[in-house]
Amino acid sequence: MREDDAPDGYDTTGPYGEWEAHLGEVAGRAVALPGDLVALLGQVRERLDRLWLEEDPARGYAVMLRVCGELEAIVAETGLEVARTLAHEQEESMPAVAEALGMTEKAARTRLLHYKYLGR
């Protein structure tokens, strides 16, 4: 392979910049999370991160696993209710749901199915 054929021999800043701009546009169209939830989720993540530093690692890991179980239970219950509600209006509202989530319709349908069957 010639040196100029190597992947590092090409300037990819243009395509990467375009991709980053596209992701920014998609994120800009997605529904914004309420500020209080963003703050709470940040606090949960920060506290979980601090558990890694516990003096007794086994206890910290056990607490982290228990927290993960609690979060999964919340997600399973809430996700199931949302999936059931949207299932009645799915075809008419799916384009709007997908845009609000910042994903394709196929990905949004997959997400809904995931939540629908998560708690089973």
C-alpha positions in Angstrom: 0.0 0.0 0.0 1.3 3.4 -0.9 1.6 5.9 1.9 -0.9 8.3 0.3 -3.5 5.4 0.2 -3.4 5.0 3.9 -6.5 6.2 5.7 -4.5 8.7 7.7 -3.4 10.2 4.4 -6.8 11.8 3.8 -8.3 14.9 5.3 -11.6 13.8 6.8 -12.4 17.0 8.7 -15.1 17.9 6.1 -17.2 14.7 6.4 -16.7 14.6 10.1 -17.7 18.2 10.4 -20.8 17.6 8.3 -21.7 14.6 10.4 -21.3 16.5 13.7 -23.5 19.3 12.2 -26.2 16.8 11.3 -26.1 15.3 14.8 -26.5 18.8 16.2 -29.5 19.5 14.0 -31.2 16.2 15.0 -30.5 16.9 18.7 -31.8 20.5 18.2 -35.2 19.1 16.9 -35.4 16.5 19.8 -37.6 17.3 22.7 -35.7 19.0 25.5 -35.6 17.3 28.9 -37.0 19.4 31.8 -34.2 21.0 33.7 -35.1 19.5 37.0 -34.9 16.0 35.5 -31.5 16.8 33.9 -30.3 17.9 37.3 -31.6 14.8 39.1 -30.2 12.5 36.5 -26.8 14.2 36.8 -26.9 13.8 40.6 -27.7 10.1 40.3 -24.8 9.6 37.9 -22.5 11.6 40.1 -23.5 9.6 43.2 -23.0 6.3 41.3 -19.6 7.5 40.2 -18.7 8.2 43.8 -19.7 4.7 44.8 -16.7 3.4 42.8 -14.5 5.1 45.4 -16.1 3.6 48.5 -13.7 2.4 51.1 -15.4 -1.0 51.0 -15.7 -1.7 47.2 -17.9 -4.8 47.7 -20.5 -2.6 49.5 -20.2 0.1 46.8 -20.8 -2.4 44.0 -23.7 -4.0 45.8 -25.3 -0.6 46.3 -24.7 0.3 42.6 -26.4 -3.0 41.5 -29.3 -2.3 43.8 -29.7 1.2 42.4 -29.6 -0.2 38.8 -32.4 -2.5 39.7 -34.5 0.4 41.1 -33.8 2.4 38.0 -34.7 -0.5 35.8 -38.0 -0.9 37.7 -38.9 2.7 37.1 -38.0 2.5 33.4 -39.9 -0.7 32.9 -43.1 0.7 34.5 -43.0 4.1 32.9 -41.8 2.8 29.6 -44.6 0.2 29.5 -47.3 2.9 30.2 -45.9 5.2 27.5 -45.6 2.4 25.0 -49.2 1.3 25.7 -50.5 4.9 25.3 -48.6 5.5 22.1 -49.6 2.1 20.6 -53.2 3.4 20.1 -51.9 6.4 18.1 -48.7 4.9 16.7 -49.1 5.3 13.0 -50.4 8.9 13.1 -48.0 10.1 15.8 -44.9 8.0 14.9 -43.2 10.7 12.7 -43.6 13.3 15.5 -42.5 10.8 18.2 -39.4 9.9 16.1 -38.5 13.5 15.6 -39.0 14.3 19.3 -36.7 11.5 20.2 -34.1 12.5 17.6 -34.2 9.2 15.8 -35.7 7.5 12.7 -39.3 6.1 12.8 -37.8 2.6 12.7 -35.7 3.3 15.8 -38.6 4.9 17.6 -40.8 1.8 16.9 -37.9 -0.4 18.2 -37.6 1.8 21.3 -41.4 1.5 22.0 -41.3 -2.3 21.5 -38.3 -2.5 23.9 -40.2 -0.7 26.6 -43.4 -2.6 25.9 -41.7 -5.9 26.6 -39.1 -4.8 29.1 -41.0 -5.7 32.2 -42.1 -9.2 31.1 
